[in-house]
Amino acid sequence: MVDQQAVDVGVLRREVQHHYAEVATTPEADFHFHTGRSAAKQVGYDDGLLEGLPEGAVESFAGVANPFHFGVPDAGEKVVDIGSGAGMDSMIAARAVGDAGEVVGIDMTPEMLDRARDAAAERGITNVEFRHGLAESLPVPDGWADLVISNGVLNLVPDKVSAYREIVRVLRPGGRIQIADICVDKPVPEGAKRDIDLWTG
Amino acid sequence: MIEGAGLVGVEFGPNVDTYAGASGEGNARKFGTFGYPFRARKPA
């Protein structure tokens, strides 16, 4: 369900893509959020999770909390990462699932997909694949995933109901989600809901 | 919304002050915005 009066979906997607393309290509620039290794540590990643990851994936990290607060996936599991960005969380998951497992990272921003693919290739990480797609129509078969992760993405998705239906579709029975996202404690005024700048920042 | 989609066992972890020290901190404070990890599962 999209609140059509609140925001133009096409405009929002273009703005989000533009914003995160900048995070992919110039992660050292000044954004309204923290990026990179310091951002990851601020939101709860310990050194053990970050150790040995490709720097290209870490530099453009822009997550909002730690989806691995509840633990990393088990060896052999299949993981979907929605809005995988530069691939940091996907690669943490890939290391945990090992050669018998698989990770699919999905993102709508080509510059982020390029950065993630380059980072994985640089380290020879072969059990992760990055695919272009939207949270509302995941390019993953029904019941494929043991675990769905995401970090700071669903708050940017205009049709959150469809996104959650997609998550349920791709999970196997008994499958899990471990998601990090932002929540607001105070009511958001209607005017603010129509402010694209507030959606993206 | 999470339970409405068919997930159960929703559990939230501790919040984190995601925007502290960033240029978005002002808007985050205005709306009480924090980052949270949460988990849930699809019934077997």
gemmi code that builds the backbone of each chain (N, CA, C; Angstrom):
import gemmi

chains = {
    "A": [
        ("MET", (0.838, -1.187, 0.000), (0.000, 0.000, 0.000), (0.880, 1.246, 0.000)),
        ("VAL", (0.711, 2.074, -1.008), (1.502, 3.297, -1.106), (0.622, 4.483, -0.765)),
        ("ASP", (1.128, 5.377, 0.058), (0.417, 6.615, 0.323), (0.705, 7.561, -0.828)),
        ("GLN", (-0.142, 7.461, -1.884), (0.129, 8.196, -3.122), (0.140, 9.701, -2.906)),
        ("GLN", (-0.658, 10.159, -1.922), (-0.701, 11.595, -1.706), (0.544, 12.080, -0.980)),
        ("ALA", (1.207, 11.163, -0.257), (2.352, 11.582, 0.534), (3.574, 11.828, -0.335)),
        ("VAL", (3.755, 10.987, -1.345), (5.000, 11.093, -2.102), (4.823, 10.465, -3.477)),
        ("ASP", (5.494, 11.038, -4.470), (5.516, 10.458, -5.809), (6.549, 9.336, -5.808)),
        ("VAL", (6.090, 8.113, -6.062), (6.976, 6.947, -5.935), (8.162, 7.031, -6.890)),
        ("GLY", (7.899, 7.453, -8.129), (8.976, 7.545, -9.100), (10.028, 8.564, -8.697)),
        ("VAL", (9.547, 9.710, -8.224), (10.483, 10.752, -7.789), (11.293, 10.263, -6.598)),
        ("LEU", (10.618, 9.608, -5.655), (11.329, 9.117, -4.461), (12.414, 8.120, -4.861)),
        ("ARG", (12.064, 7.172, -5.744), (13.070, 6.169, -6.152), (14.262, 6.841, -6.824)),
        ("ARG", (13.993, 7.806, -7.693), (15.109, 8.484, -8.371), (15.978, 9.230, -7.371)),
        ("GLU", (15.361, 9.881, -6.403), (16.129, 10.630, -5.405), (16.977, 9.682, -4.552)),
        ("VAL", (16.381, 8.563, -4.161), (17.128, 7.596, -3.347), (18.299, 7.036, -4.161)),
        ("GLN", (18.029, 6.685, -5.422), (19.112, 6.172, -6.271), (20.229, 7.196, -6.411)),
        ("HIS", (19.861, 8.447, -6.659), (20.860, 9.508, -6.830), (21.695, 9.659, -5.561)),
        ("HIS", (21.003, 9.648, -4.433), (21.665, 9.832, -3.142), (22.667, 8.700, -2.883)),
        ("TYR", (22.218, 7.469, -3.100), (23.084, 6.328, -2.770), (24.133, 6.058, -3.860)),
        ("ALA", (23.909, 6.557, -5.057), (24.982, 6.526, -6.055), (26.149, 7.383, -5.574)),
        ("GLU", (25.824, 8.508, -4.944), (26.889, 9.358, -4.384), (27.617, 8.657, -3.252)),
        ("VAL", (26.865, 7.932, -2.413), (27.511, 7.190, -1.315), (28.449, 6.122, -1.896)),
        ("ALA", (28.063, 5.541, -3.033), (28.894, 4.511, -3.658), (30.168, 5.095, -4.263)),
        ("THR", (30.034, 6.253, -4.892), (31.169, 6.786, -5.650), (32.019, 7.771, -4.855)),
        ("THR", (31.420, 8.466, -3.896), (32.183, 9.425, -3.071), (31.795, 9.254, -1.602)),
        ("PRO", (32.142, 8.099, -1.029), (31.697, 7.814, 0.344), (32.270, 8.765, 1.388)),
        ("GLU", (33.340, 9.478, 1.031), (33.958, 10.403, 1.987), (33.238, 11.754, 2.011)),
        ("ALA", (32.274, 11.973, 1.123), (31.546, 13.249, 1.085), (30.694, 13.410, 2.346)),
        ("ASP", (30.145, 14.614, 2.525), (29.346, 14.906, 3.722), (27.884, 14.546, 3.460)),
        ("PHE", (27.404, 13.518, 4.140), (26.002, 13.125, 4.042), (25.304, 13.412, 5.372)),
        ("HIS", (23.995, 13.281, 5.397), (23.274, 13.545, 6.653), (23.449, 12.397, 7.642)),
        ("PHE", (24.047, 11.310, 7.173), (24.305, 10.137, 8.022), (25.791, 9.820, 7.962)),
        ("HIS", (26.250, 9.016, 8.899), (27.641, 8.581, 8.879), (27.807, 7.475, 7.840)),
        ("THR", (29.019, 7.337, 7.352), (29.319, 6.259, 6.409), (30.611, 5.551, 6.839)),
        ("GLY", (30.799, 4.366, 6.298), (32.064, 3.671, 6.450), (32.253, 2.953, 7.767)),
        ("ARG", (33.515, 2.662, 8.059), (33.853, 1.862, 9.240), (33.386, 2.527, 10.538)),
        ("SER", (33.567, 3.843, 10.643), (33.153, 4.522, 11.875), (31.643, 4.434, 12.049)),
        ("ALA", (30.898, 4.519, 10.958), (29.447, 4.381, 11.029), (29.064, 2.989, 11.529)),
        ("ALA", (29.748, 1.983, 10.989), (29.433, 0.608, 11.393), (29.688, 0.407, 12.886)),
        ("LYS", (30.794, 0.954, 13.361), (31.102, 0.786, 14.787), (30.101, 1.567, 15.646)),
        ("GLN", (29.683, 2.728, 15.152), (28.719, 3.533, 15.911), (27.386, 2.801, 16.092)),
        ("VAL", (26.984, 2.009, 15.088), (25.678, 1.348, 15.181), (25.788, -0.101, 15.670)),
        ("GLY", (26.962, -0.500, 16.167), (27.014, -1.756, 16.898), (27.785, -2.909, 16.303)),
        ("TYR", (28.494, -2.692, 15.209), (29.336, -3.766, 14.648), (30.633, -3.838, 15.442)),
        ("ASP", (31.027, -5.025, 15.868), (32.308, -5.125, 16.565), (33.416, -5.419, 15.554)),
        ("ASP", (34.647, -5.316, 16.035), (35.791, -5.469, 15.133), (35.813, -6.841, 14.469)),
        ("GLY", (35.341, -7.853, 15.178), (35.354, -9.202, 14.623), (34.489, -9.327, 13.379)),
        ("LEU", (33.355, -8.639, 13.348), (32.487, -8.685, 12.169), (33.134, -7.990, 10.976)),
        ("LEU", (33.881, -6.924, 11.264), (34.425, -6.089, 10.177), (35.785, -6.563, 9.678)),
        ("GLU", (36.446, -7.362, 10.484), (37.803, -7.797, 10.150), (37.833, -8.583, 8.831)),
        ("GLY", (38.761, -8.193, 7.966), (38.985, -8.942, 6.735), (38.030, -8.653, 5.602)),
        ("LEU", (37.085, -7.717, 5.808), (36.158, -7.397, 4.722), (36.843, -6.489, 3.700)),
        ("PRO", (36.421, -6.556, 2.439), (36.984, -5.652, 1.433), (36.721, -4.194, 1.820)),
        ("GLU", (37.742, -3.374, 1.756), (37.584, -1.982, 2.185), (36.554, -1.245, 1.327)),
        ("GLY", (36.458, -1.619, 0.055), (35.479, -0.980, -0.818), (34.046, -1.183, -0.349)),
        ("ALA", (33.779, -2.314, 0.259), (32.435, -2.586, 0.781), (32.204, -1.827, 2.083)),
        ("VAL", (33.234, -1.719, 2.897), (33.088, -1.057, 4.203), (32.969, 0.458, 4.034)),
        ("GLU", (33.754, 1.034, 3.122), (33.782, 2.496, 2.972), (32.415, 3.087, 2.644)),
        ("SER", (31.618, 2.360, 1.858), (30.310, 2.897, 1.455), (29.171, 2.332, 2.291)),
        ("PHE", (29.491, 1.746, 3.445), (28.436, 1.288, 4.351), (27.625, 2.492, 4.823)),
        ("ALA", (26.308, 2.331, 4.824), (25.437, 3.421, 5.273), (24.252, 2.850, 6.050)),
        ("GLY", (24.495, 1.818, 6.828), (23.415, 1.192, 7.595), (23.061, 1.989, 8.839)),
        ("VAL", (21.976, 1.572, 9.495), (21.441, 2.360, 10.615), (21.506, 1.626, 11.952)),
        ("ALA", (21.763, 0.323, 11.934), (21.919, -0.488, 13.148), (22.582, -1.791, 12.692)),
        ("ASN", (22.602, -2.788, 13.548), (23.328, -4.020, 13.219), (22.372, -5.212, 13.121)),
        ("PRO", (22.070, -5.667, 11.912), (21.158, -6.815, 11.780), (21.736, -8.106, 12.357)),
        ("PHE", (23.058, -8.128, 12.606), (23.689, -9.312, 13.202), (23.731, -9.226, 14.728)),
        ("HIS", (22.990, -8.285, 15.280), (22.853, -8.221, 16.740), (22.354, -9.565, 17.276)),
        ("PHE", (21.500, -10.233, 16.511), (20.920, -11.512, 16.929), (21.770, -12.707, 16.476)),
        ("GLY", (22.918, -12.435, 15.906), (23.803, -13.500, 15.457), (23.946, -13.541, 13.943)),
        ("VAL", (24.990, -14.219, 13.488), (25.225, -14.375, 12.050), (24.517, -15.651, 11.583)),
        ("PRO", (24.276, -15.771, 10.275), (23.629, -16.998, 9.779), (24.505, -18.232, 10.011)),
        ("ASP", (23.856, -19.378, 9.983), (24.575, -20.644, 10.181), (25.237, -21.099, 8.880)),
        ("ALA", (26.244, -21.938, 9.025), (26.913, -22.512, 7.858), (25.898, -23.233, 6.975)),
        ("GLY", (26.015, -23.022, 5.686), (25.153, -23.703, 4.722), (23.832, -23.009, 4.444)),
        ("GLU", (23.547, -21.922, 5.143), (22.248, -21.258, 4.942), (22.253, -20.389, 3.676)),
        ("LYS", (21.034, -20.103, 3.209), (20.823, -19.216, 2.067), (20.247, -17.901, 2.590)),
        ("VAL", (20.880, -16.804, 2.193), (20.556, -15.487, 2.755), (20.231, -14.509, 1.632)),
        ("VAL", (19.200, -13.714, 1.837), (18.884, -12.597, 0.940), (19.117, -11.299, 1.704)),
        ("ASP", (19.843, -10.372, 1.081), (20.130, -9.066, 1.672), (19.417, -8.007, 0.831)),
        ("ILE", (18.368, -7.407, 1.392), (17.559, -6.436, 0.647), (18.179, -5.043, 0.781)),
        ("GLY", (18.516, -4.451, -0.360), (19.196, -3.159, -0.338), (20.630, -3.344, 0.108)),
        ("SER", (21.324, -4.211, -0.589), (22.649, -4.657, -0.138), (23.728, -3.592, -0.275)),
        ("GLY", (23.466, -2.525, -0.999), (24.423, -1.424, -1.092), (25.778, -1.896, -1.581)),
        ("ALA", (26.826, -1.470, -0.880), (28.186, -1.840, -1.274), (28.545, -3.248, -0.837)),
        ("GLY", (27.640, -3.934, -0.164), (27.805, -5.370, 0.067), (28.396, -5.781, 1.405)),
        ("MET", (28.555, -4.836, 2.341), (29.231, -5.203, 3.590), (28.479, -6.297, 4.350)),
        ("ASP", (27.177, -6.114, 4.544), (26.415, -7.127, 5.281), (26.354, -8.445, 4.507)),
        ("SER", (26.238, -8.363, 3.189), (26.217, -9.587, 2.379), (27.509, -10.379, 2.571)),
        ("MET", (28.620, -9.663, 2.666), (29.912, -10.366, 2.789), (30.129, -10.906, 4.199)),
        ("ILE", (29.587, -10.237, 5.209), (29.601, -10.810, 6.555), (28.793, -12.117, 6.544)),
        ("ALA", (27.636, -12.079, 5.895), (26.797, -13.276, 5.807), (27.482, -14.364, 4.994)),
        ("ALA", (28.146, -13.980, 3.899), (28.822, -14.956, 3.036), (29.914, -15.698, 3.806)),
        ("ARG", (30.641, -14.962, 4.618), (31.687, -15.602, 5.427), (31.067, -16.596, 6.416)),
        ("ALA", (29.923, -16.225, 6.987), (29.290, -17.090, 7.979), (28.696, -18.354, 7.359)),
        ("VAL", (28.078, -18.239, 6.185), (27.418, -19.414, 5.598), (28.433, -20.351, 4.951)),
        ("GLY", (29.599, -19.811, 4.574), (30.649, -20.653, 4.016), (30.343, -21.157, 2.617)),
        ("ASP", (31.188, -22.069, 2.162), (31.075, -22.549, 0.781), (29.783, -23.310, 0.512)),
        ("ALA", (29.191, -23.870, 1.546), (27.950, -24.635, 1.346), (26.719, -23.733, 1.325)),
        ("GLY", (26.890, -22.457, 1.656), (25.777, -21.519, 1.675), (25.823, -20.561, 0.503)),
        ("GLU", (24.794, -19.741, 0.400), (24.715, -18.761, -0.686), (24.100, -17.474, -0.151)),
        ("VAL", (24.553, -16.361, -0.694), (23.987, -15.059, -0.346), (23.625, -14.331, -1.634)),
        ("VAL", (22.431, -13.762, -1.665), (22.016, -12.915, -2.780), (21.759, -11.514, -2.239)),
        ("GLY", (22.542, -10.561, -2.705), (22.322, -9.157, -2.363), (21.546, -8.479, -3.481)),
        ("ILE", (20.557, -7.698, -3.107), (19.688, -7.049, -4.094), (19.696, -5.546, -3.848)),
        ("ASP", (19.920, -4.792, -4.932), (19.920, -3.334, -4.806), (19.403, -2.724, -6.095)),
        ("MET", (18.832, -1.515, -5.990), (18.291, -0.861, -7.195), (19.249, 0.174, -7.773)),
        ("THR", (20.396, 0.394, -7.108), (21.313, 1.445, -7.533), (22.524, 0.836, -8.236)),
        ("PRO", (22.653, 1.056, -9.560), (23.741, 0.410, -10.306), (25.122, 0.686, -9.736)),
        ("GLU", (25.354, 1.898, -9.256), (26.688, 2.226, -8.724), (27.004, 1.400, -7.482)),
        ("MET", (26.001, 1.128, -6.668), (26.219, 0.280, -5.494), (26.491, -1.164, -5.916)),
        ("LEU", (25.740, -1.652, -6.910), (25.960, -3.018, -7.390), (27.378, -3.159, -7.938)),
        ("ASP", (27.834, -2.171, -8.684), (29.207, -2.217, -9.226), (30.221, -2.292, -8.091)),
        ("ARG", (30.020, -1.453, -7.080), (30.982, -1.416, -5.973), (31.000, -2.752, -5.224)),
        ("ALA", (29.818, -3.309, -4.983), (29.735, -4.587, -4.270), (30.370, -5.708, -5.075)),
        ("ARG", (30.086, -5.752, -6.378), (30.657, -6.819, -7.224), (32.179, -6.696, -7.279)),
        ("ASP", (32.679, -5.468, -7.412), (34.131, -5.262, -7.450), (34.772, -5.707, -6.136)),
        ("ALA", (34.125, -5.369, -5.019), (34.680, -5.722, -3.708), (34.712, -7.242, -3.533)),
        ("ALA", (33.649, -7.919, -3.940), (33.620, -9.380, -3.819), (34.679, -10.019, -4.709)),
        ("ALA", (34.812, -9.500, -5.932), (35.808, -10.055, -6.856), (37.216, -9.850, -6.325)),
        ("GLU", (37.435, -8.682, -5.718), (38.776, -8.358, -5.190), (39.225, -9.395, -4.169)),
        ("ARG", (38.284, -9.888, -3.359), (38.631, -10.860, -2.321), (38.330, -12.296, -2.728)),
        ("GLY", (37.868, -12.493, -3.954), (37.573, -13.838, -4.406), (36.405, -14.470, -3.668)),
        ("ILE", (35.444, -13.654, -3.280), (34.261, -14.169, -2.569), (33.264, -14.651, -3.623)),
        ("THR", (33.035, -15.942, -3.659), (32.245, -16.513, -4.753), (30.866, -17.004, -4.326)),
        ("ASN", (30.573, -16.980, -3.046), (29.255, -17.465, -2.601), (28.272, -16.330, -2.374)),
        ("VAL", (28.531, -15.184, -2.981), (27.588, -14.066, -2.943), (27.392, -13.546, -4.358)),
        ("GLU", (26.139, -13.250, -4.678), (25.784, -12.709, -5.996), (24.956, -11.445, -5.775)),
        ("PHE", (25.270, -10.412, -6.528), (24.518, -9.161, -6.394), (23.619, -8.980, -7.610)),
        ("ARG", (22.326, -8.790, -7.332), (21.324, -8.687, -8.394), (20.619, -7.331, -8.321)),
        ("HIS", (20.240, -6.834, -9.494), (19.459, -5.601, -9.547), (17.992, -5.925, -9.251)),
        ("GLY", (17.371, -5.128, -8.401), (15.962, -5.362, -8.117), (15.426, -4.410, -7.070)),
        ("LEU", (14.111, -4.523, -6.860), (13.411, -3.690, -5.884), (12.931, -4.546, -4.721)),
        ("ALA", (12.794, -3.914, -3.564), (12.296, -4.627, -2.391), (10.876, -5.138, -2.614)),
        ("GLU", (10.118, -4.430, -3.448), (8.716, -4.822, -3.681), (8.589, -5.938, -4.706)),
        ("SER", (9.664, -6.309, -5.375), (9.616, -7.417, -6.355), (11.005, -8.066, -6.398)),
        ("LEU", (11.281, -8.860, -5.396), (12.613, -9.444, -5.234), (12.892, -10.500, -6.308)),
        ("PRO", (14.046, -10.448, -6.945), (14.401, -11.451, -7.961), (14.945, -12.728, -7.313)),
        ("VAL", (14.076, -13.386, -6.559), (14.444, -14.590, -5.803), (13.232, -15.532, -5.843)),
        ("PRO", (13.456, -16.844, -6.033), (12.327, -17.786, -6.087), (11.594, -17.908, -4.744)),
        ("ASP", (10.368, -18.381, -4.809), (9.569, -18.620, -3.604), (10.303, -19.584, -2.670)),
        ("GLY", (10.283, -19.277, -1.385), (10.773, -20.209, -0.376), (12.249, -20.508, -0.421)),
        ("TRP", (13.029, -19.664, -1.088), (14.464, -19.945, -1.285), (15.296, -19.688, -0.023)),
        ("ALA", (14.938, -18.668, 0.750), (15.852, -18.152, 1.777), (15.586, -18.735, 3.168)),
        ("ASP", (16.694, -19.029, 3.870), (16.610, -19.342, 5.299), (16.540, -18.062, 6.125)),
        ("LEU", (17.157, -17.013, 5.593), (17.264, -15.761, 6.350), (17.216, -14.579, 5.386)),
        ("VAL", (16.447, -13.575, 5.747), (16.445, -12.300, 5.016), (16.994, -11.226, 5.945)),
        ("ILE", (17.990, -10.499, 5.456), (18.545, -9.384, 6.210), (18.337, -8.096, 5.419)),
        ("SER", (18.425, -6.982, 6.114), (18.323, -5.672, 5.469), (18.788, -4.641, 6.479)),
        ("ASN", (19.294, -3.514, 5.981), (19.824, -2.515, 6.903), (19.565, -1.105, 6.391)),
        ("GLY", (18.631, -0.429, 7.010), (18.374, 0.976, 6.676), (17.724, 1.178, 5.330)),
        ("VAL", (16.968, 0.200, 4.881), (16.418, 0.227, 3.525), (14.888, 0.323, 3.520)),
        ("LEU", (14.234, -0.456, 4.346), (12.767, -0.516, 4.269), (12.123, 0.841, 4.574)),
        ("ASN", (12.787, 1.670, 5.362), (12.222, 3.004, 5.616), (12.195, 3.854, 4.348)),
        ("LEU", (12.994, 3.480, 3.348), (13.046, 4.224, 2.089), (12.104, 3.656, 1.033)),
        ("VAL", (11.486, 2.528, 1.334), (10.623, 1.847, 0.362), (9.209, 2.414, 0.478)),
        ("PRO", (8.668, 2.947, -0.625), (7.339, 3.547, -0.537), (6.243, 2.536, -0.207)),
        ("ASP", (6.323, 1.333, -0.752), (5.274, 0.331, -0.554), (5.783, -0.746, 0.417)),
        ("LYS", (5.728, -0.420, 1.689), (6.296, -1.311, 2.708), (5.489, -2.603, 2.859)),
        ("VAL", (4.177, -2.523, 2.655), (3.351, -3.724, 2.766), (3.778, -4.745, 1.707)),
        ("SER", (3.974, -4.282, 0.472), (4.420, -5.194, -0.595), (5.812, -5.746, -0.302)),
        ("ALA", (6.665, -4.900, 0.270), (8.022, -5.355, 0.594), (7.975, -6.491, 1.621)),
        ("TYR", (7.153, -6.353, 2.643), (7.061, -7.425, 3.647), (6.411, -8.685, 3.062)),
        ("ARG", (5.451, -8.505, 2.155), (4.866, -9.690, 1.499), (5.929, -10.418, 0.684)),
        ("GLU", (6.807, -9.660, 0.043), (7.886, -10.277, -0.728), (8.853, -11.029, 0.185)),
        ("ILE", (9.141, -10.437, 1.331), (10.027, -11.112, 2.285), (9.432, -12.463, 2.674)),
        ("VAL", (8.149, -12.473, 2.978), (7.492, -13.729, 3.370), (7.503, -14.712, 2.202)),
        ("ARG", (7.308, -14.229, 0.999), (7.304, -15.117, -0.181), (8.645, -15.823, -0.359)),
        ("VAL", (9.751, -15.074, -0.191), (11.053, -15.687, -0.490), (11.577, -16.544, 0.658)),
        ("LEU", (11.004, -16.391, 1.864), (11.438, -17.213, 2.996), (10.856, -18.611, 2.908)),
        ("ARG", (11.649, -19.609, 3.303), (11.103, -20.956, 3.474), (10.258, -20.974, 4.747)),
        ("PRO", (9.353, -21.926, 4.898), (8.645, -22.054, 6.178), (9.651, -22.213, 7.318)),
        ("GLY", (9.492, -21.451, 8.355), (10.438, -21.468, 9.468), (11.622, -20.529, 9.272)),
        ("GLY", (11.712, -19.893, 8.101), (12.789, -18.948, 7.827), (12.654, -17.683, 8.669)),
        ("ARG", (13.748, -16.906, 8.730), (13.816, -15.775, 9.664), (14.160, -14.480, 8.950)),
        ("ILE", (13.835, -13.392, 9.633), (14.340, -12.087, 9.215), (15.185, -11.514, 10.344)),
        ("GLN", (16.237, -10.808, 9.978), (17.018, -10.004, 10.919), (17.267, -8.673, 10.215)),
        ("ILE", (16.527, -7.689, 10.641), (16.515, -6.414, 9.930), (16.933, -5.299, 10.871)),
        ("ALA", (17.638, -4.323, 10.318), (17.951, -3.103, 11.052), (17.296, -1.946, 10.309)),
        ("ASP", (16.608, -1.110, 11.049), (16.002, 0.054, 10.394), (15.735, 1.133, 11.420)),
        ("ILE", (15.281, 2.274, 10.943), (14.994, 3.368, 11.863), (13.510, 3.381, 12.212)),
        ("CYS", (13.227, 3.836, 13.411), (11.855, 4.049, 13.854), (11.790, 5.440, 14.467)),
        ("VAL", (10.623, 6.073, 14.338), (10.433, 7.387, 14.944), (9.535, 7.239, 16.167)),
        ("ASP", (9.855, 7.993, 17.196), (9.072, 7.954, 18.433), (7.942, 8.978, 18.446)),
        ("LYS", (7.986, 9.923, 17.495), (7.008, 11.010, 17.498), (6.239, 10.999, 16.181)),
        ("PRO", (4.979, 11.465, 16.206), (4.208, 11.512, 14.961), (4.892, 12.412, 13.932)),
        ("VAL", (4.874, 11.956, 12.664), (5.461, 12.744, 11.587), (4.346, 13.541, 10.922)),
        ("PRO", (4.442, 14.871, 10.892), (3.392, 15.698, 10.273), (3.219, 15.368, 8.797)),
        ("GLU", (1.990, 15.597, 8.276), (1.713, 15.291, 6.870), (2.675, 16.015, 5.939)),
        ("GLY", (2.982, 17.267, 6.257), (3.902, 18.029, 5.413), (5.262, 17.370, 5.327)),
        ("ALA", (5.702, 16.837, 6.438), (7.008, 16.178, 6.449), (6.981, 14.900, 5.625)),
        ("LYS", (5.825, 14.198, 5.636), (5.722, 12.963, 4.843), (5.853, 13.241, 3.350)),
        ("ARG", (5.506, 14.472, 2.939), (5.597, 14.818, 1.515), (6.944, 15.418, 1.147)),
        ("ASP", (7.819, 15.545, 2.129), (9.125, 16.166, 1.909), (10.138, 15.095, 1.511)),
        ("ILE", (10.449, 15.041, 0.202), (11.365, 14.013, -0.311), (12.711, 14.074, 0.411)),
        ("ASP", (13.146, 15.280, 0.744), (14.442, 15.411, 1.416), (14.444, 14.692, 2.760)),
        ("LEU", (13.300, 14.671, 3.436), (13.236, 13.973, 4.718), (13.188, 12.460, 4.525)),
        ("TRP", (12.569, 12.007, 3.399), (12.592, 10.563, 3.118), (14.029, 10.098, 2.927)),
        ("THR", (14.780, 10.881, 2.174), (16.150, 10.458, 1.884), (17.117, 10.962, 2.936)),
        ("GLY", (16.677, 11.788, 3.833), (17.577, 12.286, 4.859), (16.815, 12.851, 6.006)),
    ],
    "B": [
        ("MET", (2.530, -4.127, 10.723), (2.834, -4.418, 9.321), (3.612, -5.732, 9.187)),
        ("ILE", (4.566, -5.945, 10.115), (5.383, -7.160, 10.056), (4.505, -8.382, 10.315)),
        ("GLU", (3.716, -8.313, 11.361), (2.833, -9.437, 11.686), (1.727, -9.571, 10.646)),
        ("GLY", (1.279, -8.446, 10.113), (0.243, -8.472, 9.082), (0.683, -9.216, 7.836)),
        ("ALA", (1.984, -9.228, 7.585), (2.513, -9.943, 6.418), (2.619, -11.440, 6.672)),
        ("GLY", (2.435, -11.851, 7.937), (2.477, -13.280, 8.237), (3.683, -13.732, 9.036)),
        ("LEU", (4.464, -12.778, 9.540), (5.624, -13.135, 10.363), (5.225, -13.160, 11.835)),
        ("VAL", (5.908, -13.972, 12.603), (5.591, -14.116, 14.035), (6.875, -13.966, 14.857)),
        ("GLY", (6.685, -13.824, 16.162), (7.828, -13.773, 17.069), (8.675, -12.533, 16.900)),
        ("VAL", (8.029, -11.401, 16.661), (8.778, -10.160, 16.449), (9.479, -9.749, 17.746)),
        ("GLU", (10.766, -9.476, 17.630), (11.560, -9.086, 18.807), (12.518, -7.971, 18.409)),
        ("PHE", (12.522, -6.911, 19.185), (13.411, -5.778, 18.918), (14.636, -5.845, 19.819)),
        ("GLY", (15.785, -5.465, 19.280), (16.991, -5.303, 20.068), (17.111, -3.869, 20.551)),
        ("PRO", (18.219, -3.543, 21.194), (18.391, -2.195, 21.741), (18.540, -1.143, 20.643)),
        ("ASN", (18.066, 0.066, 20.942), (18.214, 1.128, 19.942), (19.645, 1.654, 19.903)),
        ("VAL", (19.981, 2.277, 18.784), (21.275, 2.944, 18.651), (21.021, 4.362, 18.140)),
        ("ASP", (21.883, 5.278, 18.581), (21.723, 6.689, 18.204), (22.423, 6.901, 16.861)),
        ("THR", (21.756, 6.440, 15.802), (22.361, 6.350, 14.468), (22.922, 7.682, 13.972)),
        ("TYR", (22.205, 8.757, 14.214), (22.567, 10.034, 13.589), (23.360, 10.960, 14.513)),
        ("ALA", (23.723, 10.494, 15.696), (24.484, 11.341, 16.615), (25.782, 11.808, 15.969)),
        ("GLY", (25.980, 13.110, 15.936), (27.195, 13.666, 15.371), (27.170, 13.852, 13.867)),
        ("ALA", (26.103, 13.399, 13.199), (25.976, 13.568, 11.747), (25.132, 14.809, 11.462)),
        ("SER", (25.171, 15.266, 10.214), (24.412, 16.480, 9.904), (22.903, 16.246, 9.957)),
        ("GLY", (22.474, 14.986, 9.928), (21.055, 14.686, 10.054), (20.569, 14.580, 11.483)),
        ("GLU", (21.436, 14.885, 12.439), (21.055, 14.714, 13.848), (19.857, 15.585, 14.236)),
        ("GLY", (19.799, 16.809, 13.684), (18.700, 17.715, 14.039), (17.340, 17.130, 13.684)),
        ("ASN", (17.200, 16.641, 12.454), (15.927, 16.030, 12.054), (15.657, 14.755, 12.843)),
        ("ALA", (16.710, 14.011, 13.140), (16.529, 12.778, 13.919), (15.988, 13.103, 15.308)),
        ("ARG", (16.523, 14.139, 15.915), (16.041, 14.539, 17.248), (14.589, 15.016, 17.180)),
        ("LYS", (14.281, 15.757, 16.106), (12.931, 16.324, 15.971), (11.866, 15.232, 15.987)),
        ("PHE", (12.164, 14.097, 15.358), (11.170, 13.030, 15.243), (11.475, 11.830, 16.151)),
        ("GLY", (12.473, 11.960, 16.994), (12.818, 10.850, 17.886), (13.245, 9.614, 17.104)),
        ("THR", (14.175, 9.793, 16.186), (14.581, 8.723, 15.272), (15.802, 7.967, 15.806)),
        ("PHE", (15.647, 6.661, 15.934), (16.753, 5.794, 16.363), (16.798, 4.561, 15.463)),
        ("GLY", (17.956, 3.950, 15.416), (18.089, 2.691, 14.692), (17.796, 1.524, 15.620)),
        ("TYR", (17.173, 0.471, 15.070), (16.844, -0.727, 15.853), (17.152, -1.980, 15.026)),
        ("PRO", (17.691, -3.010, 15.642), (17.659, -4.327, 15.010), (16.389, -5.055, 15.469)),
        ("PHE", (15.791, -5.807, 14.575), (14.646, -6.630, 14.991), (14.633, -7.929, 14.193)),
        ("ARG", (13.990, -8.907, 14.782), (13.906, -10.203, 14.113), (12.497, -10.759, 14.206)),
        ("ALA", (12.200, -11.701, 13.351), (10.910, -12.388, 13.333), (11.097, -13.638, 12.484)),
        ("ARG", (10.083, -14.462, 12.422), (10.203, -15.688, 11.612), (8.888, -15.998, 10.896)),
        ("LYS", (9.025, -16.751, 9.824), (7.849, -17.233, 9.097), (7.424, -18.550, 9.747)),
        ("PRO", (6.156, -18.717, 10.062), (5.736, -19.975, 10.709), (6.129, -21.195, 9.890)),
        ("ALA", (6.526, -22.248, 10.588), (6.951, -23.480, 9.903), (5.753, -24.199, 9.281)),
    ],
}
model = gemmi.Model(1)
for chain_id, residues in chains.items():
    chain = gemmi.Chain(chain_id)
    for i, (resn, *xyz) in enumerate(residues, 1):
        res = gemmi.Residue()
        res.name, res.seqid = resn, gemmi.SeqId(i, " ")
        for name, pos in zip(("N", "CA", "C"), xyz):
            atom = gemmi.Atom()
            atom.name, atom.element = name, gemmi.Element(name[0])
            atom.pos, atom.b_iso = gemmi.Position(*pos), 0.0
            res.add_atom(atom)
        chain.add_residue(res)
    model.add_chain(chain)
structure = gemmi.Structure()
structure.add_model(model)
structure.setup_entities()
